[in-house]
Amino acid sequence: MKKLKLVFLLVFINLLGYSQISKTVTIGILADKSSEETQPLLVKLQSEIKSVVGRDATVVFKEVLENGFNVATAKTNYQTLLDTDTDIILAFGVVNTIVLYQEKNYPKPTIVFGSVNGDFYDLPEGQQTSEIDNITYLITPFSYTKDLDVFQSLYDYKKVGIVIDEVITNILPVKALFDDFFSKKESSYSLIPLKDKGSIEADLDGVDAVYIAAGFYLSDNEFSKLITTVNSKKLPSFSAYNQEDVEKGILASNQPETNIDQFFRRIALNVEAIINGTNPSKLPMYVEYKNKLSINTNTAKQIGFPLRYSLIGKADFIGEEKGVTSDISYSILDIMKGVVEKNLSLDAERKNIELSTQDVKTAKSSYLPNITANATGVYLDPKVAEISNGSNPEFSTSGNIALEQVIYSESAGANITIQENLQKAQQETYNAAELDAILNAAVAYFNALILKTNLQIQNQNLQVTKKNLELADQNFTAGESGKSDVLRFKSQLAQNTQSLIDAGNQMQQAFNTINQLMNNSISTEIDIDDAEISQGLFKNYKYEDFLEILDDPKLRPALIDFLVEEAKKNAPELKNINYNVEATQRNYRLNNTGRFIPTVALQGKYSLAISESGKGSTVPAGIPTVPDGTYNVGVNVSLPIFKQNQRNINRQTARIQEDQLLIQKGNVELTIEKNVNDILLDMINQIANIEISKVSEEAARESLDLTQNAYAEGAVPLIQLIDAQTNYLQTQLASATANYNYLLTSMQLERAIGYFFLMNTEASNQDFIRRVNEFILSRD
């Protein structure tokens, strides 16, 4: 009998448990309007509710009833749920919120989450629950008036256009709200009701800013057109909704990232509480979260909106993470070519070539004829003229033309050869300057890339500090840590903000350098393309292949020998010295054997008596008359025998200069060899750094994630979190710059060998690689 009672007891317990598990709760949902964008949210909400309720009940959702922004339909929909088997009512939207707010009694548990912000709730200060049987509200920190204050602190607008859904203007006293708000302001507003299609272009005339408190039910395409319209008019814009609007192109918002998960969890917990017997009147109304100012830097650039450094510490910047937005973006090849074409220092060097060309022309002009014309007028003492028998008249005018033509001159020929060599030497001086300018362009480019990456990483580090500050604040609120942690991260936030400002200024200075090198206006706003090994322009810069050669003790010496040989062959510095040596040797020959070679010149002169008058102008009879025009031609041969010993001195000087140039040549060759070897060692270091930094960054990132989670749980102290963050920052910088440093070192090697791959054709580059392979194979 006892066993039988036990069996009945077990069956009863199981039946009781089964009846509790199988309890069914029907939930009805009221909405103003749905769209393709809101349908996934409904599914997510239903899934969240079922997940939270779990085995407490079987949740069944009725079909969503929409009112289409019609008050009468909203009332009918609500009554329909009251008249059916609905257990809990969820109401969403402005119209449903107002309809339910006006009700006096609530027969069924009701949760209201509307789009009406805090400006329209008239609740006693300090009231935390509805205190009305069977209803609770979820009230968020949305506020039109607070948003407008934040917007004005960001941009001091004079007249703001407030875009708001037309249906809301018909339901809520928005005009009265804004009239009262702006009556206390120096600025004004224009109310712009948004119709179904979202076209407001005609309503934007006369406003200097736009506050968008509408568009929730617009499609993505319609909302995009709305943003495009506002931005095309260069108007600063501010969204009443979340950060996603800023990501879509609105300038700013004071709302954080979407809190939909938080809202849905809160609704689900309220449903669970109601199922477990809690009256909605006892449930907390306010959904608390901190506002967060976010700004789209791309939009700011597009509309010409100035971003102040004071915003960095309190705002999140969205859009171009690297902090740069410009219509002009240069690749390294653009900068290299731009420097060659437009750099002022190179222009000055090119003028030196032109000047040396002029010197060559001057030297060659020694073999051109020298023609001189003279005219003379004479008045002679009439007493002398009278007895001159007509040979010296009192008044006479005459002219002559003289010709001098060098037939051969050793000094002139030597000077031509010397000036031609000096001209070639000057060309090599320019070539060296051009190679240096190209390297400077590469250095400026990679420095800018490093600083641009530093700006991005400093911004990311700032966001990490903000997150850590939030964790510290949460721990302090929960009593898991002291106020000192919060203050420490506030101090860290200020320091990181300053680091970000410094990084931005340093990057701008790097851009200024690029503008100077390319002869742009310094104020020109530019950007630079990123550079990655083995991609784009650097697809052939494969450090793995290079490392394989450098790491082979058999191949490395051959490669070094080839590069040194190539560097000496291409070096404009050595070519410059060679041309100067040739000029010096020619000068030596001139002052040595050349001094015994005479100078031969042709001379000629033609004279013409133009007029004669006065006494003595008539030739007496019987005396031959001198013709009016006479000429003479002659050949001159000159040979300087002794010229104050200057020839010997000049010969000795030329020999000393030649010796000096040869010493310089040896030093340059030694320097080239050292540079090639040093740069190759640097490249080995850079290759190792690339691989090591990857591992370090990944380990530091994982460590930071673990430390943040541990700190949030109170398992590790503050200092450990700061160390993890600092370590991650340093490894990020090292990893990000490792590739750039390798490519920069490659450019330094190319300068050392006098051959930039990016500035040559693919055919030339393949020929270079072929010669490398042949040289290395010949050493096997």
TORFIBA-747305 format. One line per field, with one value per residue (C-alpha): y, z, x. Coordinates in Angstrom, 2 decimals. Each point is the difference from the previous one (the first is absolute). Layout:
N
yy = (Y  ...) $
zz = (Z  ...) $
xx = (X  ...) $
% end
This chain:
780
yy = (0.00  2.36  -0.84  0.73  3.41  0.74  -0.82  2.31  2.76  -0.27  0.04  3.09  1.82  -0.85  1.14  3.19  0.63  -0.74  2.36  2.77  -0.56  -0.05  3.30  2.10  3.80  1.87  3.33  2.56  2.70  3.45  2.06  3.25  -1.27  -2.66  -0.10  -2.33  1.49  -0.60  -3.58  -1.54  1.98  -1.59  -3.46  0.89  1.30  -3.15  -2.16  2.03  -0.35  -3.76  -0.33  1.94  -1.60  -3.42  -2.84  2.30  0.03  -0.71  3.37  0.48  3.22  1.27  1.77  3.56  2.62  3.23  3.30  1.83  3.09  0.15  0.63  -1.63  -3.12  -0.09  0.02  -2.76  -2.14  0.38  -0.99  -3.02  -1.28  0.61  -1.98  -3.02  -2.51  2.33  -0.25  2.79  3.01  1.56  3.43  1.81  3.36  3.57  -0.44  -3.11  1.73  3.00  -2.13  -2.17  3.00  1.44  -3.18  -0.15  -3.75  -2.82  -3.39  -1.91  0.39  2.48  1.07  3.23  0.87  3.01  2.48  2.86  1.50  1.40  3.51  -1.11  -2.04  1.85  -2.15  1.06  0.44  -3.12  -2.35  -3.23  -2.20  0.69  -0.56  -0.88  -3.51  -2.30  2.43  0.94  2.30  -0.28  3.55  0.74  3.10  1.26  3.75  2.44  2.99  -1.58  -1.04  3.56  1.31  -2.50  0.82  3.71  -0.65  -1.83  2.60  3.39  -0.04  3.09  -1.73  -3.76  -2.01  -2.67  -2.95  -2.06  -2.55  1.75  -2.42  0.93  3.69  -0.91  -2.03  1.66  3.67  0.27  3.58  1.14  -1.83  1.66  3.41  -0.08  -1.31  2.61  2.87  -0.21  -0.17  2.51  -2.52  -0.99  -3.05  -1.09  -3.06  -2.30  -2.78  -3.11  -1.63  -3.63  0.29  2.11  2.91  3.23  1.85  2.90  0.46  0.44  3.53  2.52  -2.47  -0.49  -3.36  -3.00  -2.06  -3.31  -1.46  -2.06  -2.68  -3.09  -1.51  1.06  -2.68  0.00  1.51  2.77  0.77  0.12  2.53  2.10  0.07  0.74  2.95  1.49  -0.55  1.35  3.33  -0.03  0.07  -1.44  -2.70  -1.65  -3.20  -0.64  -3.72  -2.29  -0.11  -1.99  3.20  1.58  -3.01  0.52  3.59  2.33  2.27  -0.72  -1.59  -0.03  -3.54  -3.01  -3.04  -1.70  -1.14  -2.42  -2.97  1.86  0.99  -3.50  -1.54  2.46  -0.81  -3.73  0.33  1.97  -2.74  -2.60  2.02  0.34  -3.76  -0.62  2.17  3.51  2.80  2.30  2.98  -1.18  -0.27  2.78  2.33  1.60  -1.62  1.69  0.34  2.70  2.30  -0.01  2.63  -1.49  1.89  -1.17  1.37  -0.76  2.10  2.76  0.08  -0.11  2.99  1.93  -0.31  0.89  -2.59  1.43  -1.86  0.56  -2.57  -2.86  -0.86  -0.13  -1.10  -3.17  0.61  -2.19  -0.40  0.20  -1.67  1.43  3.50  1.12  0.79  1.73  -0.01  -0.05  -3.28  -0.76  -3.32  -0.17  0.01  3.17  1.71  -1.22  1.20  3.21  0.77  -0.62  2.24  2.81  0.10  3.46  -1.26  -2.19  2.95  1.97  -2.92  -0.11  3.69  -0.95  -2.38  2.80  2.27  -2.62  -0.40  3.72  -0.38  -2.60  2.39  2.76  -2.31  -1.02  3.64  0.43  -1.52  2.41  3.13  3.29  2.85  3.65  3.08  3.56  3.46  3.15  3.71  2.36  3.77  0.95  3.29  1.76  1.14  -3.60  -1.15  2.64  -1.28  -3.73  -0.09  -1.55  -2.86  1.56  2.19  2.44  -1.95  -3.76  -3.07  -3.60  -3.52  -3.42  -3.57  -2.46  -3.80  -2.36  -3.76  -2.58  -2.87  -2.11  0.61  -2.68  1.98  0.51  -3.67  -1.03  2.37  -1.52  -3.52  1.13  1.78  -2.99  -2.27  2.48  0.13  -3.80  0.13  2.52  -2.35  -2.75  2.42  0.48  -3.78  -0.47  2.77  -1.64  -3.37  1.72  1.81  -3.27  -1.59  3.05  -0.44  -3.65  0.96  2.70  -2.46  -2.76  2.46  1.30  -3.55  -0.84  3.16  -0.60  -3.51  1.40  2.35  -2.90  -2.12  2.91  0.44  -3.69  0.24  2.94  -2.14  -2.78  2.50  1.12  -3.62  -0.55  3.14  -1.43  -3.27  1.91  2.06  -3.16  -1.66  3.10  0.14  -3.69  0.51  -2.28  2.72  3.42  3.48  0.05  -2.35  2.37  3.00  -1.88  -0.74  3.56  1.13  -2.65  1.28  3.52  -1.30  -2.13  2.95  2.09  -2.84  -0.12  3.76  -0.28  -2.88  2.04  2.98  -2.19  -1.59  3.44  1.07  -3.07  0.99  3.52  -1.52  -1.90  3.19  1.83  -2.74  0.04  3.81  0.02  2.69  -1.04  0.39  -2.57  -2.78  -3.36  -3.65  -2.88  -3.52  -2.85  -2.22  -3.74  -2.44  -2.21  2.03  2.81  1.94  -2.20  -3.37  -0.89  1.08  -3.50  -0.06  -3.77  -0.47  2.57  -1.59  -3.37  1.47  1.98  -3.01  -2.23  0.36  -1.01  2.42  3.03  0.93  -0.26  2.23  2.55  0.00  0.52  2.85  1.70  -0.38  1.33  2.89  1.01  -0.26  2.17  2.43  3.56  1.06  -2.21  1.14  3.59  -0.62  -1.77  2.97  2.38  -2.20  0.17  3.79  0.21  -2.28  2.14  3.08  -1.77  -0.84  3.61  1.28  -2.79  -0.81  2.31  3.08  -0.77  0.08  3.45  1.84  0.74  2.75  1.74  3.81  2.31  3.64  2.18  3.86  2.50  3.83  1.18  3.77  2.75  3.82  3.26  0.93  -2.80  -2.01  0.50  -1.96  2.14  -0.93  -2.54  -1.72  -3.52  -0.19  -2.49  -2.27  0.45  -3.65  -2.04  -3.44  -2.31  -3.71  -1.75  -3.15  0.22  -2.74  0.46  -2.16  1.13  -0.79  0.87  1.14  0.78  -3.77  -0.28  -3.02  -2.03  1.07  -0.88  -3.41  -0.75  1.20  -2.28  -2.99  0.77  0.36  -3.35  -1.70  1.57  -1.21  -3.53  -0.03  1.18  -2.73  -2.66  1.37  0.03  -3.60  -1.05  1.88  -1.68  -3.43  0.77  1.40  -3.07  -2.36  2.06  0.31  -3.74  -0.64  2.47  -1.87  -3.27  1.76  1.40  -3.40  -1.55  2.91  -0.61  -3.59  0.67  2.99  -2.06  -2.50  2.72  1.97  -3.03  -1.08  3.54  0.32  -3.31  0.98  3.31  -1.73  -2.47  2.72  2.20  -2.89  -0.86  3.64  0.24  -3.00  1.52  -2.71  2.20  3.42  3.24  0.11  -3.34  1.30  3.16  -2.09  -2.21  3.03  1.66  -3.20  -0.39  3.59  -0.49  -3.31  1.53  2.82  -2.40  -2.36  2.76  1.71  -3.15  -0.38  3.68  -0.09  -2.99  1.74  3.19  -1.95  -1.51  3.53  0.88  -3.02  1.09  3.45  -1.57  -1.98  2.95  -1.86  0.52  -2.84  2.09  2.63  -2.50  -2.10  -3.61  -1.05  1.82  -1.55  -3.50  0.58  1.08  -3.16  -2.10  1.51  -0.69  -3.66  -0.35  1.60  -2.25  -3.13  0.91  -0.15  -3.56) $
zz = (0.00  0.81  -3.32  -1.80  1.70  -0.99  -3.63  0.04  1.59  -2.69  -2.75  1.55  0.23  -3.61  -1.15  2.00  -1.51  -3.46  0.46  1.10  -2.94  -2.47  1.20  -3.08  -0.14  -2.99  -0.84  -2.26  -1.70  -1.04  -2.45  -1.89  -3.21  -1.14  -2.85  -1.50  2.37  3.14  -0.78  1.11  3.25  0.76  -0.49  2.24  2.73  -0.08  0.20  2.95  1.91  -0.55  1.05  3.25  0.95  -0.71  1.66  2.11  -2.76  -3.64  -1.71  -2.95  -2.03  -1.70  -3.34  0.26  -0.23  -1.75  0.16  -2.89  2.27  0.38  3.54  -0.57  -1.41  2.94  2.44  -1.98  -0.03  3.75  0.61  -2.26  2.21  3.10  -1.49  -0.98  1.94  0.24  3.33  -0.44  -2.33  -1.46  -1.53  -2.25  -1.73  0.60  -0.75  2.18  2.80  -0.06  -0.26  2.95  2.01  -0.26  1.27  3.59  0.63  -1.30  0.22  -1.26  0.80  -2.46  -0.84  -1.99  -1.87  -2.19  -2.07  2.19  1.78  3.49  -1.10  -0.13  3.21  2.91  2.94  3.58  0.71  1.52  -1.11  -1.16  -0.75  -1.70  3.25  -2.25  0.16  -2.87  -2.03  -0.21  -2.34  -1.26  -0.05  -1.58  0.26  -3.40  0.09  -2.89  2.13  1.46  -3.49  -1.26  2.84  -0.81  -3.71  0.72  2.10  -3.03  -2.54  0.95  -2.42  -0.58  -1.46  0.18  -2.15  2.14  -2.16  1.69  -1.26  -1.12  1.92  3.26  -0.56  -0.23  3.19  2.37  0.95  -1.60  -1.17  3.50  1.35  -2.46  0.30  3.74  -0.38  -2.53  1.81  2.44  -2.79  -2.36  -2.83  -1.75  -1.76  -2.98  0.37  -3.02  -0.01  -1.75  -2.36  -1.14  -2.68  2.06  -2.42  1.86  -2.42  -0.50  3.78  0.67  -1.36  2.74  2.60  0.90  1.78  0.04  2.95  -1.23  2.38  -2.69  -2.58  2.19  -2.43  -3.17  -2.09  -0.16  -3.48  1.06  3.09  -2.12  -2.33  3.03  1.25  -3.47  -0.34  3.32  -0.61  -3.55  1.47  2.37  3.06  3.34  1.08  3.31  0.53  2.85  -0.37  0.38  -1.29  -3.07  -1.52  0.35  -1.72  -2.86  -0.50  2.52  1.56  3.70  2.64  3.77  0.21  0.43  -2.22  -0.41  3.37  -1.56  1.85  3.31  -0.78  -1.08  3.08  2.19  -1.71  0.33  3.71  0.53  -1.76  2.19  3.13  -1.01  -0.70  3.46  1.59  0.18  -0.71  -2.79  2.26  2.13  -2.87  -0.49  -2.90  -0.87  -2.30  0.94  -2.24  -0.55  -2.96  -2.29  -2.59  -3.32  -3.09  -3.59  -1.17  -3.65  0.18  1.84  -2.83  -2.67  1.38  1.12  3.70  2.22  2.67  3.23  1.97  3.13  -1.36  -0.10  3.67  0.08  -3.49  -2.02  -3.57  -2.62  -3.64  -1.10  2.89  -1.07  0.54  -3.59  -2.68  -3.16  -3.67  -0.75  0.92  -1.06  -0.46  0.52  -3.79  -0.28  2.53  -1.63  -3.44  1.43  1.70  -3.20  -1.99  2.44  2.87  0.26  1.14  -3.10  -2.12  1.39  -0.79  -3.55  -0.34  0.91  -2.96  -2.23  1.32  -0.69  -3.50  -0.44  1.06  -2.76  -2.52  1.19  -0.41  -3.50  -0.96  0.02  -3.50  -1.25  -1.89  1.81  -2.28  1.01  -1.83  0.74  -1.29  0.48  -0.53  0.00  -0.03  -0.83  0.48  -3.34  -0.18  0.11  -2.32  -2.57  -0.43  0.06  -3.77  0.48  2.25  3.23  -0.68  2.55  0.38  -0.54  0.98  -0.43  1.04  0.26  0.69  1.52  0.11  2.37  -0.40  2.11  -2.21  2.76  3.69  2.45  2.96  -1.73  -0.91  3.52  1.49  -2.12  1.15  3.62  -0.07  -1.65  2.74  2.66  -1.62  0.18  3.59  0.77  -1.59  2.35  2.93  -1.02  -0.37  3.55  1.21  -1.81  1.61  3.39  -0.69  -0.92  3.20  1.96  -1.62  1.11  3.51  0.19  -1.29  2.48  2.88  -0.82  -0.16  3.36  1.56  -1.66  1.46  3.34  -0.07  -0.66  2.77  2.46  -0.78  0.61  3.23  1.04  -0.59  2.11  2.79  -0.27  0.27  2.98  1.61  -0.47  1.63  2.90  0.38  -0.02  2.57  2.20  -0.26  0.88  2.92  -1.47  -0.23  1.41  -1.43  -0.66  -2.98  -1.63  0.63  -1.35  -3.28  -0.25  0.26  -2.55  -2.29  0.13  -0.78  -2.89  -1.36  0.00  -1.70  -2.68  -0.56  -0.25  -2.46  -2.15  -0.03  -0.83  -2.88  -1.32  0.20  -2.07  -2.56  -0.02  -0.87  -2.91  -1.24  0.21  -1.91  -2.72  -0.16  1.13  2.14  3.59  0.79  -2.65  1.69  -1.09  0.94  -0.84  -1.16  2.25  -0.89  0.54  -0.76  -3.03  -0.96  -2.41  -0.95  2.36  -1.36  -0.80  3.41  1.46  3.07  0.29  -3.28  0.99  3.41  -1.65  -1.89  2.96  2.29  -2.34  0.79  -3.59  -1.72  2.28  -0.94  -3.71  0.45  1.93  -2.63  -2.77  1.80  0.78  -3.62  -1.20  2.43  -1.22  -3.62  0.57  2.59  -1.38  2.64  -1.60  -3.50  1.17  1.31  -3.23  -2.11  2.30  -0.29  -3.80  0.17  2.31  -2.22  -3.02  1.91  0.89  -3.67  -0.96  2.43  -0.81  -3.70  -1.12  0.78  -2.98  -2.47  -1.59  -0.43  -3.63  -0.89  -3.15  0.00  -2.56  -0.23  -2.45  0.23  -1.83  -0.29  0.21  -0.48  -0.25  -0.05  0.92  -0.56  -1.19  -1.41  -3.61  -1.31  -2.11  -3.63  -0.70  3.45  0.03  1.72  2.90  -0.58  2.34  1.09  1.00  1.63  1.44  0.93  2.20  1.99  3.58  1.69  3.70  2.45  3.62  1.00  3.67  1.88  3.50  0.75  0.08  -2.32  2.39  2.97  -1.83  -0.95  3.61  1.20  -2.51  1.25  3.62  -0.94  -1.82  3.03  2.21  -2.25  -0.08  3.81  0.09  -2.46  2.23  2.99  -1.88  -1.13  3.57  1.25  -2.62  1.04  3.67  -0.66  -1.98  2.72  2.80  -1.75  -0.67  3.71  0.79  -2.38  1.82  3.25  -1.56  -1.35  3.43  1.52  -2.33  1.13  3.69  0.14  -1.40  2.82  2.62  -1.12  -0.03  3.45  1.40  -1.46  1.52  3.31  0.03  -0.69  2.82  2.38  -0.77  0.72  3.17  1.14  -0.67  2.31  2.61  -0.44  -0.86  1.25  -1.96  -0.66  -1.81  -2.37  -0.71  -0.68  -2.40  -1.83  -0.24  -1.24  -2.65  -1.15  -0.36  -1.87  -2.33  -0.87  -0.48  -2.19  -2.08  -0.71  -0.60  -3.59  -0.71  1.45  -2.19  -3.14  1.01  0.48  -3.45  -1.40  1.74  -1.64  -3.39  0.56  0.93  -3.26  -1.99  -1.36  1.14  -1.20  0.22  -2.31  -2.70  -2.48  0.63  -2.80  1.66  3.35  -1.47  -1.68  3.35  1.66  -2.87  0.51  3.73  -0.63  -2.61  2.33  2.91  -2.17  -1.39  3.55  0.61) $
xx = (0.00  2.85  1.63  -3.27  -0.26  3.59  -0.79  -3.02  2.11  2.67  -2.61  -1.62  3.35  0.79  -3.42  0.39  3.42  -1.30  -2.93  2.40  2.32  -2.83  -1.50  -0.80  0.26  -1.41  1.59  -1.63  2.05  -1.21  2.06  -0.42  1.57  2.43  2.49  2.58  2.57  -2.14  -1.08  3.34  -0.24  -3.38  1.47  2.91  -2.32  -2.12  3.12  1.33  -3.29  -0.14  3.65  -0.49  -3.32  1.44  -1.92  -2.15  -2.59  -0.67  -0.21  -2.35  0.00  -3.09  0.11  1.30  -2.77  1.03  -1.88  1.66  0.33  -3.79  -1.25  -3.39  1.64  2.38  -2.92  -1.73  3.14  0.39  -3.60  0.45  2.78  -2.10  -2.87  2.11  2.08  3.02  1.85  2.60  -0.05  3.16  -0.61  2.49  -0.09  -1.10  -3.70  -0.37  1.88  -2.35  -3.14  1.02  1.21  -3.51  -1.67  -1.22  -0.10  2.16  -1.74  3.05  3.70  1.43  3.56  0.38  3.18  -0.68  1.97  -1.15  2.99  0.22  -1.04  -3.65  -0.27  -1.57  1.01  0.75  3.68  1.53  -2.77  1.61  -3.04  -3.32  -1.95  -2.93  -1.41  0.94  2.15  3.65  1.91  3.54  1.35  3.40  2.23  -1.21  -0.61  -0.41  0.92  3.15  1.08  -0.46  2.16  2.78  -0.33  0.39  3.11  1.40  -1.15  -1.41  -2.91  -2.15  -3.04  -0.34  -2.37  -1.69  -1.03  -2.69  -2.52  -3.16  -2.20  1.76  -0.70  -3.69  0.07  2.47  0.31  3.44  -0.52  -0.89  3.07  2.38  -1.65  0.56  3.57  1.13  -1.74  2.94  2.62  1.55  -0.36  -3.21  -1.43  -2.06  -2.24  0.33  -2.67  1.35  -2.42  0.07  2.71  2.37  0.44  0.86  2.31  -2.41  -0.31  3.73  0.31  0.73  1.32  3.67  -0.34  -2.33  -1.24  -1.41  -2.57  -1.70  0.54  -0.34  -2.50  1.81  1.69  3.78  -0.13  -2.40  2.05  3.18  -1.66  -0.98  3.60  1.36  -2.37  1.13  3.72  -0.15  -1.09  3.03  -2.29  1.18  -2.45  -0.84  -2.00  -2.42  0.58  2.97  3.55  -1.05  -1.40  3.45  1.54  -2.46  1.16  -1.64  2.61  -0.61  -2.22  -0.06  -1.33  2.27  0.13  -3.36  -1.34  -2.47  1.50  -0.33  -3.58  -1.01  1.61  -1.87  -3.32  0.69  0.84  -3.23  -1.99  1.70  -0.82  -3.66  -0.23  1.43  -2.68  1.48  -2.47  1.32  -0.65  2.92  2.50  2.60  -0.78  3.31  2.56  3.24  3.05  2.56  -0.22  3.02  0.86  1.09  1.15  0.43  3.35  -0.76  -3.16  1.85  2.51  -2.69  -1.91  3.07  -0.79  2.99  0.77  1.40  2.65  -2.07  -2.48  2.50  -0.29  -3.79  -1.01  0.39  1.10  -1.62  0.86  3.63  1.80  3.32  -1.23  0.52  -2.56  1.15  -0.82  3.75  1.66  3.58  1.72  3.75  0.46  -2.11  2.25  3.21  -1.05  -1.40  3.30  1.97  -2.35  -0.72  2.50  1.57  3.40  0.20  -1.11  2.93  2.34  -1.34  0.91  3.57  0.00  -1.25  2.75  2.67  -1.43  0.45  3.64  0.45  -1.51  2.34  2.99  -1.04  -0.59  3.81  -0.03  -2.65  1.12  0.38  -1.21  0.30  -1.32  1.18  -0.96  2.14  -0.56  3.05  0.49  3.61  1.84  -0.67  3.67  1.15  -2.77  0.91  3.58  -0.97  -0.54  -3.46  1.09  -1.36  -3.06  -1.34  -3.26  -0.14  -2.07  1.10  -0.93  1.63  -0.94  2.48  -0.11  1.85  -0.40  1.84  1.08  1.52  0.61  1.10  -1.34  -3.38  -0.26  1.00  -2.55  -2.76  0.90  0.28  -3.38  -1.68  1.31  -1.06  -3.43  -0.24  1.20  -2.73  -2.54  1.18  -0.28  -3.62  -0.50  1.27  -2.29  -2.93  0.72  0.23  -3.28  -1.72  1.30  -1.16  -3.40  -0.07  1.13  -2.69  -2.60  0.82  0.40  -3.47  -1.34  1.55  -1.44  -3.36  -0.04  1.11  -2.99  -2.34  1.52  -0.02  -3.70  -0.60  1.96  -2.17  -3.10  1.54  0.57  -3.63  -1.10  2.28  -1.43  -3.48  1.12  1.54  -3.17  -2.13  2.26  -0.15  -3.80  -0.19  2.36  2.67  2.67  0.78  -0.35  3.74  -0.41  -2.48  2.25  3.02  -1.74  -1.27  3.61  0.96  -2.76  1.43  3.50  -1.24  -1.94  3.16  1.88  -2.68  0.25  3.80  -0.34  -2.37  2.36  3.00  -1.88  -0.94  3.64  0.90  -2.63  1.48  3.37  -1.54  -1.67  3.33  1.83  -2.67  -0.14  -3.64  -1.48  0.70  -3.70  -0.97  -1.97  1.34  -0.10  2.34  -0.77  0.98  2.95  0.09  2.76  -0.69  -3.09  -0.71  3.13  2.03  -1.10  3.63  1.32  -0.24  2.17  -0.38  1.90  2.59  0.45  0.61  2.98  1.34  -0.33  2.05  3.73  0.81  -2.32  0.40  3.61  -0.84  -3.03  2.01  2.75  -2.56  -1.72  3.31  1.07  -3.35  0.17  3.46  -1.11  -3.11  1.36  -0.25  2.53  2.65  -0.96  0.27  3.51  1.02  -1.10  1.85  3.09  -0.22  -0.33  3.00  2.08  -0.84  1.08  3.24  0.71  -0.70  2.61  2.45  0.52  -2.76  2.04  2.27  -2.89  -0.44  -3.26  -0.89  -2.47  -1.22  -0.32  -1.58  -1.06  -1.90  0.06  -2.24  0.33  -3.58  0.32  2.68  -0.47  1.63  3.62  2.25  -2.92  1.14  2.95  2.35  0.43  2.65  -0.24  -1.58  -3.38  -0.37  -3.03  -2.98  0.03  3.05  0.49  2.63  0.12  2.55  0.77  1.20  2.01  0.79  1.90  0.46  3.58  -0.04  -3.11  1.18  0.34  -3.81  0.03  2.12  -2.08  -3.23  1.42  0.94  -3.41  -1.77  2.00  -0.89  -3.70  0.10  1.54  -2.63  -2.83  1.41  0.14  -3.62  -0.93  1.54  -1.85  -3.32  0.50  0.76  -3.07  -2.21  1.25  -0.61  -3.50  -1.07  1.23  -1.56  -3.36  -0.14  0.57  -2.78  -2.30  0.69  -0.95  -3.17  -1.03  0.43  -1.92  -2.96  -0.42  0.63  -2.35  -2.89  0.31  0.46  -3.05  -2.30  1.20  -0.40  -3.50  -1.10  1.59  -1.89  -3.33  0.60  1.16  -3.03  -2.35  1.90  -0.05  -3.75  -0.41  2.31  2.60  3.00  1.15  -0.08  3.74  -0.11  -2.68  2.02  3.11  -1.94  -1.36  3.41  1.59  -2.68  0.49  3.76  -0.34  -2.60  2.37  2.90  -2.02  -1.57  3.31  2.07  -1.19  0.55  3.50  0.88  -1.25  1.81  3.22  -0.55  -0.20  3.26  1.63  -1.32  1.49  3.32  0.10  -1.34  -3.03  -3.62  -2.21  -3.19  1.48  0.98  -1.93  -0.93  2.36  2.91  -0.83  -0.15  3.35  1.45  -1.33  1.41  3.44  -0.22  -0.78  2.74  2.54  -0.93  -0.01  3.43  1.38  -1.19) $
% end
